[in-house]
Amino acid sequence: MAYQYEVSTSASMSPAAAIGVGVFGLAVAVLLIAAMWKVFTKAGKPGWAAIIPIYNAYTLLKIVGRPGWWLVLMIIPLVNFVIAIIVMIDLAKSYGKSGLFAFFGLIVFPYVGYCMLGFGSARYLGPAAAGPAQQQQQYPPQQPYNPQQQQPYPPQQYQG
């Protein structure tokens, strides 16, 4: 018995629909680049860094206060997911947003979250991952401790 098989190689999408999908994808990419450009400029970094593929990840690490060598961790499979989540949480906190915003706005719906950070009223507060000495001061500076001005206990209590 001889079996005959037919193989169809025709496209399942019309050329007009494929062009429409391509134009929509390009528009979303331009919107995301513009939002990242604004996020970078709000943080005092050059906006053009958003369009350079590896340099934008390095700039993002610097914005959130992480060391540059974390870029190497972004190359390692599975580790890069953890690093990306940490960086997104730090990015949200650097702009005064919560971890909940980081999850839903930057991880689940990044197109919405980056637009909210870039085009919205969010202000850059400083690198969230940096220590308190490296962050921008939000409050007036405290007076340094001077032991001559104030003694917590009178000296006579220490005599036995």
RADAFEN-V552674 format. One record per residue. N is the residue number from 1. RES is the residue in three letters. SS is DSSP state (H for helix, E for strand, L for the rest). NEAR is the number of other ideal C-beta (glycine too) atoms within 10 Angstrom. D_LAST is the distance of its C-alpha to the last C-alpha in Angstrom with 2 decimals. Layout:
N_RES_SS_NEAR_D_LAST + N_RES_SS_NEAR_D_LAST
This chain:
1_MET_L_2_111.84 + 2_ALA_L_3_110.75 + 3_TYR_L_4_107.80 + 4_GLN_L_4_107.49 + 5_TYR_L_4_104.14 + 6_GLU_L_4_103.70 + 7_VAL_L_4_100.70 + 8_SER_L_6_99.97 + 9_THR_L_4_98.12 + 10_SER_L_4_98.40 + 11_ALA_L_9_95.34 + 12_SER_L_6_94.06 + 13_MET_L_10_93.15 + 14_SER_L_9_95.56 + 15_PRO_H_8_95.11 + 16_ALA_H_8_94.46 + 17_ALA_H_11_91.64 + 18_ALA_H_11_90.13 + 19_ILE_H_11_90.25 + 20_GLY_H_12_88.66 + 21_VAL_H_11_85.78 + 22_GLY_H_10_85.36 + 23_VAL_H_10_85.32 + 24_PHE_H_10_82.78 + 25_GLY_H_10_80.53 + 26_LEU_H_10_80.84 + 27_ALA_H_10_79.96 + 28_VAL_H_11_76.81 + 29_ALA_H_11_75.81 + 30_VAL_H_10_76.36 + 31_LEU_H_15_74.30 + 32_LEU_H_16_71.40 + 33_ILE_H_15_71.61 + 34_ALA_H_16_71.61 + 35_ALA_H_22_68.58 + 36_MET_H_22_66.64 + 37_TRP_H_20_67.77 + 38_LYS_H_19_66.20 + 39_VAL_H_27_62.97 + 40_PHE_H_22_62.70 + 41_THR_H_16_63.50 + 42_LYS_H_17_60.96 + 43_ALA_L_21_58.33 + 44_GLY_L_9_59.55 + 45_LYS_L_18_61.37 + 46_PRO_L_12_65.11 + 47_GLY_H_17_67.25 + 48_TRP_H_13_69.77 + 49_ALA_H_19_67.16 + 50_ALA_H_23_68.04 + 51_ILE_H_11_71.45 + 52_ILE_L_12_70.46 + 53_PRO_H_6_69.94 + 54_ILE_H_10_67.04 + 55_TYR_H_14_65.59 + 56_ASN_H_18_65.10 + 57_ALA_H_18_62.84 + 58_TYR_H_16_60.83 + 59_THR_H_21_60.61 + 60_LEU_H_25_59.54 + 61_LEU_H_23_56.71 + 62_LYS_H_16_55.59 + 63_ILE_H_25_55.83 + 64_VAL_H_23_53.49 + 65_GLY_L_17_51.07 + 66_ARG_L_21_51.88 + 67_PRO_L_10_52.52 + 68_GLY_L_11_56.15 + 69_TRP_L_8_56.26 + 70_TRP_H_17_56.24 + 71_LEU_H_16_59.91 + 72_VAL_H_10_60.47 + 73_LEU_H_16_58.97 + 74_MET_L_17_61.54 + 75_ILE_L_11_64.29 + 76_ILE_L_11_63.11 + 77_PRO_L_6_64.86 + 78_LEU_L_7_62.75 + 79_VAL_H_12_59.65 + 80_ASN_H_12_61.31 + 81_PHE_H_12_61.31 + 82_VAL_H_11_57.56 + 83_ILE_H_20_57.01 + 84_ALA_H_16_59.46 + 85_ILE_H_14_57.68 + 86_ILE_H_16_54.29 + 87_VAL_H_22_55.90 + 88_MET_H_21_57.62 + 89_ILE_H_21_54.41 + 90_ASP_H_22_52.71 + 91_LEU_H_27_55.77 + 92_ALA_H_25_55.63 + 93_LYS_H_20_51.93 + 94_SER_H_25_52.66 + 95_TYR_L_25_55.07 + 96_GLY_L_16_52.82 + 97_LYS_L_21_54.59 + 98_SER_L_12_53.29 + 99_GLY_H_12_53.65 + 100_LEU_H_9_56.39 + 101_PHE_H_21_58.36 + 102_ALA_H_22_57.86 + 103_PHE_H_16_59.34 + 104_PHE_H_14_62.29 + 105_GLY_H_22_62.87 + 106_LEU_H_23_62.35 + 107_ILE_H_16_62.86 + 108_VAL_H_10_65.44 + 109_PHE_L_13_67.27 + 110_PRO_H_14_66.48 + 111_TYR_H_13_69.47 + 112_VAL_H_13_68.16 + 113_GLY_H_24_64.51 + 114_TYR_H_23_65.21 + 115_CYS_H_19_67.55 + 116_MET_H_19_64.89 + 117_LEU_H_27_62.36 + 118_GLY_H_22_64.95 + 119_PHE_H_13_67.10 + 120_GLY_L_13_64.76 + 121_SER_L_7_62.00 + 122_ALA_L_18_59.23 + 123_ARG_L_11_57.16 + 124_TYR_L_19_55.50 + 125_LEU_L_15_51.73 + 126_GLY_L_19_50.85 + 127_PRO_L_21_50.53 + 128_ALA_L_20_48.93 + 129_ALA_L_20_47.97 + 130_ALA_L_16_46.27 + 131_GLY_L_8_42.56 + 132_PRO_L_7_41.24 + 133_ALA_L_6_41.33 + 134_GLN_L_10_45.05 + 135_GLN_L_15_46.14 + 136_GLN_L_10_47.59 + 137_GLN_L_9_45.22 + 138_GLN_L_8_46.20 + 139_TYR_L_5_43.52 + 140_PRO_L_6_42.36 + 141_PRO_L_6_39.77 + 142_GLN_L_6_36.11 + 143_GLN_L_7_34.14 + 144_PRO_L_5_32.01 + 145_TYR_L_7_28.24 + 146_ASN_L_7_26.89 + 147_PRO_L_7_23.09 + 148_GLN_L_5_23.61 + 149_GLN_L_7_25.30 + 150_GLN_L_7_22.80 + 151_GLN_L_8_19.06 + 152_PRO_L_5_18.25 + 153_TYR_L_7_14.69 + 154_PRO_L_7_13.50 + 155_PRO_H_7_11.12 + 156_GLN_H_6_8.84 + 157_GLN_H_6_7.89 + 158_TYR_H_7_6.34 + 159_GLN_L_5_3.72 + 160_GLY_L_2_0.00
